[in-house]
Amino acid sequence: MGIFDFFKRVDINTGVQEFQQTKDAVLLDVRTSGEYREGHIPGSKNLDVSRIRNAGSVIRDKHTPLFVYCYSGSRSAQATSVLKSMGYTNVNNIGGISGWRGKIER
């Protein structure tokens, strides 16, 4: 990772497309359950960032490709960091649903 990688803008639309093309991947929404109920990307699972250390009960295989999002990208960045520290090997922060141009499920 180079110094300018920090400034790269994450595009959730590209991230969801990559998720859809990745076998056995999980799309993980780390917003609160209330936010999730208000609208989420179809096919996503919800695990509040405050409970991210419980990820093993939702995603048992630590090699599962994870595509993580929240509202703006901040909580998903925090969650990806924790998941990596827990030994998950394929974790991607795809940003925030605020930039999503696709269908929302309620």
SULMOHU-V195790 format. One record per helix or strand of 3 or more residues. SS is the DSSP state (~ for helix, > for strand). FROM is the first residue (numbers start at 0). TO is the last residue. If there is no record, write none. Layout:
BEGIN
ss=SS from=FROM to=TO
ss=SS from=FROM to=TO
END
This chain:
BEGIN
ss=~ from=2 to=6
ss=~ from=11 to=19
ss=> from=25 to=28
ss=~ from=32 to=37
ss=> from=43 to=45
ss=~ from=48 to=56
ss=> from=65 to=69
ss=~ from=73 to=84
ss=> from=90 to=95
ss=~ from=96 to=98
END
